[in-house]
Amino acid sequence: MLSEELKASLEKKISLAEHPRELVVDVMLELQDHYGFLSDEALEEAAVLLGMTPLEMEELATFYTFIFREPVGKYVIHVCDSIICWMDGYESIRDHLSQKLGIKMGETTSDGLFTLLPVCCIGYCDRSPAILINREVYGPLTIEKLNEILEALRKEAG
Amino acid sequence: MYPQVLFQNRKPDRIASLEEYRASGGYAALADVLKNFSYKDVRTMMLDAMLLGRGGAAFPAGRKVMTVADDAPYPRYIICNADEMEPGTFKDRVLIHADPHMLIEGMIIEGYSARAEKGVIFIRPEYESAARILDREIEKARAEDYLGNNILNSGYNFDIVVHRSGGRYICGEVTAQMNALQGKRPNPKQPPPYATEKGLWGQPTVIQNVETLVCIPHIIRNGPEWFRNLALTETSAGTKVFCVSGKINRPGCYELPMGIRLSEIIETHAGGMREGAQFKACLPGGASTAFLTAEFYDIEMDFETLKKAGHRLGTGAIMVFDHKTCLVEATLNLTEFFARESCGWCTPCREGFPYMRDLLWRIEHGKGREEFVSTLKQMCRHLWNSYCAFAPGGVAPIESLLTYFKDEVYAHIREKKCPFKSE
């Protein structure tokens, strides 16, 4: 269920917009942050808020890279696999993450902490190989740096 | 060292503040325009400056805004395309992080030239830090009376909002971007109507890339002739922010005169090839351009020269490959990108890229057959029949691989393995 507070703040935002639909990505992202992913329930709530049908919402939710229709970990790691990162060692970064976390691309660790996903060029080719963790960039990476980052995140999560 | 125009206030570790931008002459152009120029004067200056769209298409910026008819309805929109997602391209991110007010001033003047009062910056989610910077600096510009109603007491109204995307490559395409902004599935839409006639919410809309917009205050401040003279070649104008990456020593963004030689960019500015690496080819302007071979190593990098050579400057993202990099595998990687990012709206693109990726995968992994080459060529031609420019751009690396590096392709097929891999 959506908290009254979040619902009210979204409704306010929508009422101020000239065209409510222009906020659809913002609304989806906020609901996703609230639920951890865009659940069926969240999708329907978003549709009601914006006066759209759930089907229209689904069409958008499944289109965008950063909207998750399935549960994801607390930390979503997007590994850039486009041309420059590929040239600069993306494969060893990917393999190391897989091995260290014990999951394949597209999977989430059993403790619910990490999800591993591939992503297209993130625009940090001057810092390759690079990854995003919850949309924040890390790079240029080495195996040692990667270990430090994972360690810090584990600590942060308690 | 060449003149630094767009990067004049760039600092290694932080953005230039509003005060710093103003101290360098920032917002003087806006004050001048609002006081002394008609919207038509601004259009003419952009045209005279030969300012070409820096997002890849190189359409004359002045001509674009001139297609907004005098009696076109209001409200009119300016969209700043900051959805930079062409692989290898990161100049818009660097420009926003260097001097956000240059973009804001550029947008306001562009808005004035179109007699628009609404501005939208469409930005990719990977650039959240840039989006936050813009949110904050737009607020400051408002407080200083550069945005909002009756700007600097001129009677002109203009304001800007930042729109965050959910993230997909096709959203960089202008018609898809307008669909995205309207909360629709971001499919491209073929004109007519053109955006400047019926764009966002059915209203006249001018879309420009970040790098195009930041040029505008400087054209106003120093004049079109000055801008043209920044370039080293007759047929080009201004500076260009080249993003250089790959097998060179100093990957990064470099502001250099339009028309500078590729060899100079690589050797002098990007620190030369990495140790033990020899230049084999580069993609001169993102993943949607063809491989530029060593034969073109000294080419003058501007839109016109590359076009004459059968190439495209695109976004000016130079990705350098060395003699040890397998270009079949590189092309496989690029094709994977297009297969994943195809919006799926039209059949040739949606079906064609995965098919070609599969053929390239087989060639790379020693399972290729000679007839794959002609099939790939035929598929590339089919993809030219796609609905938008995505697919013709996406097949450029494949077409050029089959033209300039066919020996490498056939070596994979003949030896039943990748000649670049030892095992």
Interface residues (C-beta under 8 A of the other chain):
Chain A: H19 P20 R21 E22 L23 V24 V25 D26 M28 L29 L50 M52 E59 L60 F63 Y64 T65 F66 I67 D81 S82 I83 I84 W86 M87 C120 C121 I122 G123 Y124 C125 D126 S128 L132 R135 E136 V137
Chain B: E84 M85 E86 P87 G88 T89 F90 R93 R124 P125 E126 Y127 E128 S129 H163 R164 S165 G166 G167 R168 Y169 A180 L181 Q182 G183 K184 R185 P186 W201 C243 S245 G246 K247 P251 G252 C253 L283 A287 A317 M319 F321 T325 A330 N333 L334 E336 F337 R340 E341 C343
